[in-house]
Amino acid sequence: MRYEDIDGWLYLQVVMFMKNTILIIEDETKIARFLELELKHEGYEVEIAYDGRTGCERALKRDIALIILDLMLPGLSGIEVCRRIRRESDVPIIMLTAKDDTSDIVMGLDMGADDYVTKPFAIEELLARIRTALKRSARAQARKRDTITAGNLELSRNEYKVTYAGEEIMLSKKEFELLLYLMENKGMVLTREKILEHVWGYDFMGDTNITDVYIRYLRSKIDQRFGVQYIHTVRGVGYTFRDE
Ligand code: CA
């Protein structure tokens, strides 16, 4: 296991064992209270919003790990709440719906809700769905942290893998490190000296033209091969990586 893998794995563990805050958006106080007790019993922190508008505001606070959203809300509908939250956040959303409301379920899923439970529900089922959604979301976050993308180009630090529109690009270790450095500093002009220091190390004693040589390799493997332009020359200074 490489260091980067351990790092990713630790991150996943931390995310999983953190005390997750669940936001309940439900106007029926009885159900909201019941859910609150059950969830607290399971070790979650709980917040309740009794209407859609308040729910939206709370949801966009950063510390919410998951949302239980009742679709039957007065005023701002559950579907609308879902749509507004999804515009700004990837937080997992589990909908509570009436059993016969297939069109609402479909609309909610289309709006980006992750899952649903129909009322009346068995609490064990809801808890299982919550655990699944939290796991999936932790994995997605770990993956997001590992990957850098620019248009169709995707680089995974842990897997040492680069793809363009899903097609793998075979790079040597140095080519990979150079591309990683360029992508991490997207939009910034990097001098040859900086690139040399970062990718080959301070004590590199070889020819400084090596950066130009490796930029040429990358261009032929990415820019020229796929008819795109990510790597730009800044005359007399160095190079810059820009989004396609
Ligand atoms: Ca309701």
Residues whose N, C-alpha, C, O or C-beta is under 5 A from the ligand:
A	BS01	CA	D27 E28 D70 M72 L73
